């Protein structure tokens, strides 16, 4: 569970709801037609932009923003160095009993043990990585589209409400409540875009970069192990994926 995403989402809605409750009646901010225009309209318009399969799959991709726990690069480097030591002493077949928590690394290690050439290993793992990044990009695009369409549907709902209000100008007492209802759709659209859709799209972009880094590191590590490189060389080479402050070579230089 990603606490930053959960705390941020709950906290943002908590602040807005607290402001509504402290400012007056919360029921004033609930309007069914406005919700239908914004939520229903946003969903349907977004569906026009994508295939049904991609749209329905967006919910599963969004869970990555909350549940995905990427493998830490420093842990992957430590594992890779240990695997390199084992392979150097007993050959690639000695890695059969190695316990690998990362599924991508486990798959790649199986390719090495099976004796596939380096070109095949790289091609298969790179294809897996590319497909993963494509799914991530699809999810980001869908939530960005929701972020674009939500406020637009809110404005459409506001215009509908204004037209209905102006059509009943003969009753001044109805103007204020009608204007409030008209503005609610703009509020709903802004909340949907700026508190849900766009933050999730941005978090998915972060998760995509993290997964790209981790899997690229794994590919380099496995190919180095297959090539029989010295573990002392593999470690510093893979540390290029770490921030400079975390690299042991910098600590040694200091």
DAPEWO-V89033 format. One record per residue. RES is the residue in three letters. PHI is phi in whole degrees, 0 to 359 (NA if undefined). PSI is psi in whole degrees, -180 to 180 (999 if undefined). NEAR is the number of other ideal C-beta (glycine too) atoms within 8 Angstrom. Layout:
# DAPEWO-V89033
RES_PHI_PSI_NEAR, RES_PHI_PSI_NEAR
This chain:
# DAPEWO-V89033
UNK_NA_129_5, UNK_271_108_11, UNK_292_-33_6, UNK_298_-45_6, UNK_295_-46_11, UNK_294_-47_10, UNK_296_-43_8, UNK_298_-44_9, UNK_293_-49_11, UNK_295_-42_8, UNK_296_-42_8, UNK_297_-46_9, UNK_294_-34_9, UNK_297_-41_8, UNK_295_-45_8, UNK_297_-46_10, UNK_295_-39_9, UNK_297_-42_8, UNK_297_-39_8, UNK_294_-47_10, UNK_295_-42_7, UNK_290_-25_5, UNK_274_-10_5, UNK_153_-149_5, UNK_284_125_4, UNK_292_-28_9, UNK_298_-22_5, UNK_296_-27_7, UNK_266_9_8, UNK_247_120_7, UNK_216_115_9, UNK_298_-48_6, UNK_302_-38_8, UNK_295_-41_13, UNK_297_-41_11, UNK_297_-43_9, UNK_296_-47_14, UNK_285_-55_16, UNK_289_-53_10, UNK_296_-45_9, UNK_297_-41_13, UNK_296_-44_14, UNK_299_-47_8, UNK_291_-41_8, UNK_292_-39_11, UNK_295_-36_13, UNK_299_-31_9, UNK_298_-31_6, UNK_278_-17_6, UNK_226_164_12, UNK_289_157_5, UNK_298_-40_7, UNK_297_-44_6, UNK_295_-40_10, UNK_296_-47_11, UNK_294_-31_7, UNK_285_-11_11, UNK_296_-33_12, UNK_297_-43_7, UNK_295_-39_6, UNK_294_-37_13, UNK_297_-28_12, UNK_299_-24_9, UNK_299_-30_11, UNK_295_-24_11, UNK_254_-36_10, UNK_251_-22_7, UNK_291_129_10, UNK_241_97_4, UNK_293_151_8, UNK_291_133_9, UNK_287_135_6, UNK_304_-39_12, UNK_295_-35_8, UNK_290_-40_8, UNK_296_-38_16, UNK_294_-44_15, UNK_298_-43_8, UNK_297_-42_11, UNK_296_-41_17, UNK_295_-42_11, UNK_295_-40_8, UNK_296_-39_13, UNK_297_-40_15, UNK_296_-44_9, UNK_296_-44_11, UNK_294_-35_13, UNK_292_-32_8, UNK_275_-40_6, UNK_236_6_6, UNK_85_172_5, UNK_296_-31_10, UNK_295_-21_7, UNK_290_-10_10, UNK_270_-1_12, UNK_300_-35_6, UNK_266_7_5, UNK_291_138_8, UNK_269_113_4, UNK_242_111_8, UNK_287_-29_4, UNK_279_121_11, UNK_295_-34_5, UNK_293_-43_11, UNK_294_-38_14, UNK_297_-41_9, UNK_297_-47_10, UNK_296_-38_13, UNK_295_-36_13, UNK_298_-37_8, UNK_295_-38_13, UNK_293_-45_14, UNK_296_-34_10, UNK_286_-7_6, UNK_86_20_5, UNK_290_146_8, UNK_293_160_5, UNK_301_-38_8, UNK_297_-39_6, UNK_291_-43_9, UNK_299_-48_15, UNK_297_-44_10, UNK_297_-44_8, UNK_291_-43_10, UNK_290_-38_16, UNK_293_-36_9, UNK_296_-42_8, UNK_300_-45_11, UNK_297_-44_12, UNK_297_-40_8, UNK_294_-38_8, UNK_297_-46_10, UNK_295_-34_11, UNK_296_-43_8, UNK_298_-41_10, UNK_297_-43_15, UNK_296_-38_9, UNK_298_-44_13, UNK_297_-43_15, UNK_299_-43_12, UNK_298_-39_9, UNK_294_-44_14, UNK_287_-31_15, UNK_294_-38_11, UNK_296_-41_11, UNK_299_-40_14, UNK_296_-30_14, UNK_279_-42_9, UNK_284_-35_12, UNK_307_-56_16, UNK_297_-34_13, UNK_296_-43_10, UNK_294_-34_15, UNK_299_-42_17, UNK_293_-39_11, UNK_299_-44_11, UNK_297_-38_19, UNK_296_-43_12, UNK_296_-39_9, UNK_299_-44_11, UNK_296_-38_15, UNK_293_-40_10, UNK_298_-44_8, UNK_295_-36_10, UNK_293_-46_13, UNK_293_-26_7, UNK_286_-12_6, UNK_236_41_9, UNK_289_-10_8, UNK_289_-15_3, UNK_243_93_7, UNK_303_-29_5, UNK_293_-22_5, UNK_271_-10_9, UNK_293_-47_10, UNK_299_-55_7, UNK_300_-38_7, UNK_294_-39_12, UNK_296_-40_11, UNK_299_-44_9, UNK_296_-40_11, UNK_298_-40_16, UNK_285_-21_10, UNK_299_-36_12, UNK_295_-36_19, UNK_296_-41_13, UNK_298_-46_10, UNK_299_-43_15, UNK_296_-40_17, UNK_294_-40_11, UNK_295_-46_10, UNK_301_-43_17, UNK_285_-52_14, UNK_269_-14_9, UNK_248_-11_10, UNK_232_-68_11, UNK_295_-54_12, UNK_293_-41_11, UNK_299_-39_12, UNK_294_-41_11, UNK_300_-42_13, UNK_293_-39_8, UNK_293_-37_11, UNK_296_-35_16, UNK_295_-39_10, UNK_296_-46_8, UNK_298_-38_13, UNK_296_-43_12, UNK_295_-40_8, UNK_296_-44_9, UNK_291_-36_13, UNK_298_-44_10, UNK_297_-48_10, UNK_297_-45_14, UNK_286_-34_13, UNK_295_-39_10, UNK_298_-44_14, UNK_297_-41_15, UNK_299_-47_13, UNK_298_-40_10, UNK_295_-47_16, UNK_295_-40_16, UNK_292_-34_11, UNK_292_-40_14, UNK_296_-44_15, UNK_297_-35_10, UNK_283_-7_7, UNK_78_26_6, UNK_291_153_10, UNK_294_134_7, UNK_305_-30_10, UNK_291_-21_6, UNK_271_-38_9, UNK_296_-43_15, UNK_304_-59_12, UNK_299_-34_10, UNK_296_-43_10, UNK_286_-22_15, UNK_292_-8_12, UNK_297_-21_6, UNK_280_-10_9, UNK_267_156_10, UNK_301_149_5, UNK_304_-34_6, UNK_293_-18_5, UNK_260_0_7, UNK_277_130_12, UNK_295_-28_8, UNK_296_-35_8, UNK_290_-36_9, UNK_294_-37_7, UNK_293_-38_6, UNK_293_-36_5, UNK_292_999_4
